[in-house]
């Protein structure tokens, strides 16, 4: 191999954790293979996703260069910008399919809730890190308020799927910081007690999704259609699947949103239970590697954000797979590194870049 090329390769790979990078690379390759089938072998659409992966990889590499101290310093401004953008969406956002989630900025449009997925756990981790010497109940109350503000704005759009992910990411930070089990239990009891109130303020389509989860056959050609077709696709794959690009549910157009929310059904139909187990195994391996990085991190901020990002990745995957196989309501959460989409991929790249940075600078303490 050319010595200059070898040195350049080492320069590129130096800030990246080889184990995590390898796992991400294999899962991303599976995603590209599956997407090629899901988009009916459309090269332009598939090529666009390759570019999205390139942008995500670049973001990951750039963030990996930045020390955790500098990342922590960005927590407050990113959070404030994210909240202000969510307010701007509420005031003047673009309505698409009945939801106000997008904001026009110049010649393009952005979805601020994607930024908030990262900014919110960073902000809570930064705040708790500042008070790590004397963490008390009121600090966790402030952390909960920091979580509730963007959460409420996203729920107002309405975007239940993204709100679930933001809520989970913030909760993981609070939990890893030492939130008492008694408080968690009280919170769960409070949530159960508030279900009648939540039901009354839900939109009609959100109620229908929950009712469809309980019995999708109640409306097989309407609200239950997505779930029924996805379950048929997963079940028809059997043990080893029908073979790449040979899935009937997807290629005969029975399966909706097959390149985004329901891409796992495409994969399971074509590669069967064996393939599904491999993908789930890779997801678990990525989460375990992230948690290992969190356990070896120096400083509370690094440990909290690394743990939250790792568990959030698992939540993304669990929610998507759960809604595909009919055990969770359809909430529009993509399968990480496999579903089509540029914004979610770049957000994922930024998150893994933070993990790479924490691993690279694991001997460096984050200042208060």
C-alpha positions as CSV (number, residue, x, y, z in Angstrom):
1,X,0.0,0.0,0.0
2,X,1.2,3.5,-0.8
3,X,2.8,5.0,2.4
4,X,1.2,8.4,1.8
5,X,-2.2,6.7,1.4
6,X,-1.6,4.7,4.5
7,X,-0.7,7.8,6.6
8,X,-3.8,9.6,5.3
9,X,-6.0,6.6,6.2
10,X,-4.5,6.6,9.7
11,X,-5.2,10.3,9.9
12,X,-8.8,9.8,9.0
13,X,-9.4,6.8,11.3
14,X,-7.4,8.1,14.3
15,X,-10.3,9.9,16.1
16,X,-12.7,7.1,15.5
17,X,-13.3,4.1,17.7
18,X,-12.6,1.1,15.4
19,X,-15.1,-1.3,17.2
20,X,-17.9,1.2,17.1
21,X,-17.0,2.2,13.5
22,X,-17.0,-1.4,12.3
23,X,-20.4,-2.1,13.8
24,X,-21.9,1.1,12.4
25,X,-20.4,0.3,9.0
26,X,-21.9,-3.2,8.8
27,X,-25.4,-1.9,9.9
28,X,-25.2,0.9,7.4
29,X,-24.2,-1.5,4.6
30,X,-27.2,-3.6,5.4
31,X,-29.3,-0.4,5.3
32,X,-28.1,0.4,1.8
33,X,-28.7,-3.1,0.6
34,X,-32.2,-3.1,2.0
35,X,-33.0,0.4,0.7
36,X,-32.0,-0.6,-2.9
37,X,-34.8,-3.2,-2.8
38,X,-37.2,-0.9,-0.9
39,X,-37.0,1.8,-3.6
40,X,-37.5,-0.7,-6.4
41,X,-33.9,-0.5,-7.4
42,X,-34.1,3.2,-8.2
43,X,-30.5,4.3,-8.5
44,X,-31.2,8.1,-8.1
45,X,-33.0,7.5,-4.8
46,X,-30.4,5.0,-3.6
47,X,-27.5,7.4,-4.6
48,X,-29.2,10.2,-2.6
49,X,-29.0,8.0,0.5
50,X,-25.3,7.2,-0.2
51,X,-24.7,11.0,-0.1
52,X,-26.7,11.2,3.1
53,X,-24.4,8.6,4.6
54,X,-21.4,10.6,3.4
55,X,-22.7,13.7,5.1
56,X,-23.4,11.8,8.3
57,X,-19.9,10.3,8.3
58,X,-18.4,13.7,7.7
59,X,-20.4,15.1,10.6
60,X,-19.3,12.2,12.8
61,X,-15.6,12.7,11.9
62,X,-15.7,16.4,12.5
63,X,-17.4,16.1,15.9
64,X,-15.0,13.4,16.9
65,X,-12.2,16.0,16.7
66,X,-13.8,18.2,19.3
67,X,-13.1,17.6,22.9
68,X,-16.0,16.8,25.3
69,X,-15.2,20.2,27.1
70,X,-16.0,22.1,24.0
71,X,-19.1,20.0,23.3
72,X,-20.3,20.7,26.8
73,X,-19.7,24.4,26.2
74,X,-22.1,24.2,23.2
75,X,-24.9,22.6,25.3
76,X,-26.5,25.9,26.4
77,X,-26.5,27.8,23.0
78,X,-27.7,24.7,21.1
79,X,-30.5,24.2,23.6
80,X,-31.6,27.9,23.4
81,X,-31.4,27.9,19.6
82,X,-33.4,24.6,19.5
83,X,-36.1,26.0,21.8
84,X,-36.3,29.3,19.9
85,X,-36.6,27.4,16.6
86,X,-39.4,25.3,18.0
87,X,-41.2,28.5,19.1
88,X,-40.7,29.8,15.5
89,X,-42.2,26.6,14.2
90,X,-45.2,27.0,16.5
91,X,-45.7,30.6,15.2
92,X,-44.8,30.4,11.6
93,X,-44.0,26.8,10.7
94,X,-45.0,24.9,7.5
95,X,-48.0,22.6,7.9
96,X,-47.5,19.2,6.2
97,X,-50.2,16.5,6.6
98,X,-51.8,18.3,9.4
99,X,-48.6,18.7,11.5
100,X,-46.6,21.9,11.9
101,X,-43.0,20.6,12.1
102,X,-41.0,22.4,9.4
103,X,-39.4,25.9,9.2
104,X,-38.2,27.6,6.1
105,X,-34.7,29.0,6.4
106,X,-33.5,30.8,3.3
107,X,-33.7,28.4,0.3
108,X,-34.3,25.2,2.4
109,X,-36.4,24.0,5.3
110,X,-35.4,22.4,8.5
111,X,-37.0,20.3,11.2
112,X,-35.8,21.9,14.5
113,X,-37.0,18.9,16.6
114,X,-34.0,16.9,15.1
115,X,-31.6,19.4,16.7
116,X,-33.5,19.2,20.0
117,X,-33.0,15.4,20.1
118,X,-29.3,16.1,20.8
119,X,-29.5,19.5,22.5
120,X,-31.9,18.5,25.2
121,X,-29.9,15.6,26.8
122,X,-26.7,17.7,26.4
123,X,-28.3,20.6,28.3
124,X,-29.5,18.4,31.1
125,X,-26.2,16.6,31.3
126,X,-24.4,20.0,31.4
127,X,-26.6,21.3,34.2
128,X,-26.2,18.2,36.3
129,X,-22.5,18.1,35.7
130,X,-22.2,21.7,37.0
131,X,-23.8,20.5,40.3
132,X,-22.3,17.1,40.5
133,X,-20.6,17.8,43.9
134,X,-24.0,18.3,45.6
135,X,-26.8,16.8,43.5
136,X,-30.1,17.2,45.2
137,X,-33.8,16.7,44.4
138,X,-34.2,20.3,43.2
139,X,-31.5,19.8,40.6
140,X,-33.5,16.9,39.1
141,X,-36.6,19.1,39.2
142,X,-34.7,21.7,37.1
143,X,-33.5,19.0,34.8
144,X,-37.2,17.8,34.4
145,X,-38.2,21.4,33.5
146,X,-35.4,21.6,30.9
147,X,-36.8,18.4,29.4
148,X,-40.5,19.5,29.6
149,X,-40.1,22.7,27.7
150,X,-39.0,21.3,24.3
151,X,-41.1,18.2,24.9
152,X,-44.2,20.3,25.2
153,X,-43.4,22.3,22.0
154,X,-42.8,19.1,20.0
155,X,-46.0,17.5,21.3
156,X,-47.9,20.7,20.2
157,X,-46.8,20.2,16.6
158,X,-48.0,17.4,17.0
159,X,-45.1,14.9,16.7
160,X,-45.6,12.0,19.1
161,X,-42.8,9.9,17.8
162,X,-40.1,12.6,18.1
163,X,-41.5,13.6,21.5
164,X,-41.1,10.1,22.7
165,X,-37.4,10.0,21.6
166,X,-36.7,13.4,23.2
167,X,-38.4,12.4,26.4
168,X,-36.5,9.1,26.5
169,X,-33.1,10.8,25.9
170,X,-33.8,13.3,28.7
171,X,-35.0,10.6,31.1
172,X,-31.9,8.5,30.5
173,X,-29.7,11.5,31.6
174,X,-31.7,11.9,34.8
175,X,-31.7,8.2,35.5
176,X,-28.0,7.8,34.9
177,X,-27.3,10.8,37.1
178,X,-28.9,9.0,40.1
179,X,-32.7,9.7,39.9
180,X,-34.2,7.6,42.7
181,X,-36.3,4.6,41.8
182,X,-39.0,5.9,44.2
183,X,-39.4,9.1,42.2
184,X,-39.5,7.0,38.9
185,X,-42.2,4.9,40.4
186,X,-44.2,7.9,41.5
187,X,-43.8,9.4,38.0
188,X,-45.1,6.2,36.4
189,X,-48.1,6.2,38.8
190,X,-48.7,9.8,38.0
191,X,-48.5,9.1,34.2
192,X,-51.0,6.2,34.6
193,X,-53.4,8.5,36.6
194,X,-53.2,11.2,33.9
195,X,-54.1,8.8,31.1
196,X,-57.8,9.9,31.0
197,X,-56.7,13.5,30.7
198,X,-54.1,12.7,28.0
199,X,-56.8,10.7,26.1
200,X,-59.1,13.7,26.1
201,X,-56.5,16.1,24.6
202,X,-55.2,13.7,22.0
203,X,-55.9,14.3,18.3
204,X,-58.3,11.9,16.7
205,X,-55.6,10.3,14.6
206,X,-53.5,9.6,17.7
207,X,-56.4,7.9,19.4
208,X,-57.1,5.9,16.3
209,X,-53.4,4.7,16.3
210,X,-53.8,3.4,19.9
211,X,-57.1,1.7,19.1
212,X,-55.6,0.2,16.0
213,X,-52.7,-1.2,18.1
214,X,-55.2,-3.1,20.2
215,X,-57.1,-4.5,17.2
216,X,-55.8,-3.5,13.7
217,X,-58.5,-5.6,12.0
218,X,-61.1,-3.0,13.2
219,X,-60.1,-0.8,10.2
220,X,-58.1,-3.1,7.9
221,X,-58.3,-0.7,4.9
222,X,-57.7,2.5,7.0
223,X,-55.9,3.0,10.2
224,X,-55.0,-0.6,10.6
225,X,-53.7,-1.1,7.1
226,X,-50.0,-0.2,7.8
227,X,-49.8,-2.5,10.8
228,X,-51.5,-5.5,9.0
229,X,-49.4,-5.3,5.9
230,X,-46.2,-4.9,7.9
231,X,-47.0,-8.0,10.0
232,X,-47.8,-10.0,6.9
233,X,-44.5,-9.0,5.4
234,X,-42.5,-10.0,8.5
235,X,-44.4,-13.3,8.9
236,X,-44.1,-14.3,5.2
237,X,-40.3,-14.0,5.4
238,X,-40.2,-17.2,7.4
239,X,-36.8,-18.4,8.6
240,X,-34.5,-17.4,5.8
241,X,-36.6,-15.0,3.8
242,X,-37.7,-14.8,0.1
243,X,-34.4,-13.4,-1.1
244,X,-33.1,-9.9,-1.9
245,X,-35.4,-7.9,-4.0
246,X,-38.0,-10.7,-4.0
247,X,-40.3,-9.5,-1.3
248,X,-43.9,-9.6,-2.6
249,X,-45.5,-7.3,0.0
250,X,-43.2,-4.4,-0.9
251,X,-42.8,-4.9,-4.6
252,X,-46.5,-5.4,-5.2
253,X,-47.1,-2.1,-3.3
254,X,-49.0,-3.6,-0.4
255,X,-46.5,-2.3,2.1
256,X,-46.7,1.6,2.6
257,X,-43.8,3.8,3.6
258,X,-41.5,0.8,2.8
259,X,-38.3,2.9,2.4
260,X,-38.8,4.8,5.7
261,X,-40.9,3.8,8.7
262,X,-41.5,0.2,7.5
263,X,-38.2,-0.7,6.0
264,X,-37.7,-3.4,8.7
265,X,-40.7,-5.2,7.2
266,X,-39.0,-5.2,3.8
267,X,-35.8,-6.6,5.3
268,X,-37.5,-9.3,7.4
269,X,-39.5,-10.5,4.4
270,X,-36.4,-10.8,2.2
271,X,-33.9,-12.1,4.8
272,X,-36.2,-13.8,7.2
273,X,-35.9,-14.3,10.9
274,X,-32.2,-15.1,10.5
275,X,-31.6,-11.7,9.0
276,X,-33.8,-9.9,11.6
277,X,-31.8,-11.5,14.4
278,X,-28.5,-10.3,12.8
279,X,-29.8,-6.8,12.6
280,X,-31.1,-6.8,16.2
281,X,-27.8,-8.3,17.3
282,X,-25.8,-5.5,15.6
283,X,-28.1,-2.9,17.2
284,X,-27.5,-4.4,20.7
285,X,-23.7,-4.6,20.0
286,X,-23.7,-0.9,19.1
287,X,-25.6,0.0,22.3
288,X,-23.2,-2.2,24.4
289,X,-20.2,-0.6,22.9
290,X,-21.6,2.9,23.5
291,X,-22.3,2.0,27.1
292,X,-18.7,0.7,27.5
293,X,-17.5,4.1,26.2
294,X,-19.8,5.7,28.8
295,X,-18.4,3.6,31.6
296,X,-14.8,4.5,30.7
297,X,-15.5,8.2,30.2
298,X,-14.0,10.9,32.4
299,X,-16.4,13.2,34.1
300,X,-20.1,13.2,34.7
301,X,-21.1,15.1,31.6
302,X,-19.3,12.6,29.3
303,X,-20.7,9.6,31.1
304,X,-24.3,11.0,31.1
305,X,-24.3,12.0,27.4
306,X,-22.6,8.9,26.2
307,X,-25.0,6.7,28.1
308,X,-28.0,8.7,27.0
309,X,-27.0,8.6,23.3
310,X,-26.4,4.8,23.5
311,X,-29.7,4.0,25.1
312,X,-31.5,6.5,22.8
313,X,-30.2,4.5,19.8
314,X,-31.7,1.4,21.3
315,X,-35.0,3.3,21.8
316,X,-35.1,4.4,18.2
317,X,-34.7,0.8,17.0
318,X,-37.0,-0.7,19.6
319,X,-39.8,1.8,18.8
320,X,-39.5,1.3,15.0
321,X,-39.3,-2.5,15.2
322,X,-42.1,-2.5,17.8
323,X,-44.5,-0.6,15.5
324,X,-43.6,-2.8,12.5
325,X,-44.5,-6.0,14.4
326,X,-47.6,-4.5,15.9
327,X,-46.7,-4.2,19.6
328,X,-46.4,-0.4,19.6
329,X,-48.5,2.3,17.9
330,X,-47.4,3.7,14.5
331,X,-45.6,6.9,15.4
332,X,-43.3,7.6,12.5
333,X,-39.9,6.7,14.0
334,X,-37.3,5.6,11.4
335,X,-35.0,2.6,11.9
336,X,-31.6,4.1,12.6
337,X,-29.0,3.7,9.8
338,X,-31.4,1.7,7.7
339,X,-34.4,3.9,6.9
340,X,-34.2,6.5,4.1
341,X,-33.7,10.1,5.3
342,X,-31.0,12.7,5.4
343,X,-31.9,14.7,8.5
344,X,-32.2,11.7,10.8
345,X,-28.9,10.3,9.4
346,X,-27.0,13.5,10.0
347,X,-28.4,13.7,13.5
348,X,-27.3,10.1,14.1
349,X,-23.9,11.0,12.7
350,X,-23.5,13.9,15.1
351,X,-24.6,11.7,18.1
352,X,-22.0,9.0,17.2
353,X,-19.4,11.8,16.7
354,X,-20.0,12.8,20.3
355,X,-19.5,9.2,21.4
356,X,-16.3,9.0,19.3
357,X,-15.0,12.2,20.9
358,X,-15.7,10.9,24.4
359,X,-13.8,7.7,23.6
360,X,-10.9,9.6,22.1
361,X,-10.6,12.0,25.0
362,X,-11.5,9.5,27.8
363,X,-8.7,10.7,30.0
364,X,-9.8,14.4,29.7
365,X,-12.0,15.8,32.4
366,X,-14.8,18.3,31.4
367,X,-14.4,21.6,33.3
368,X,-17.4,23.1,35.2
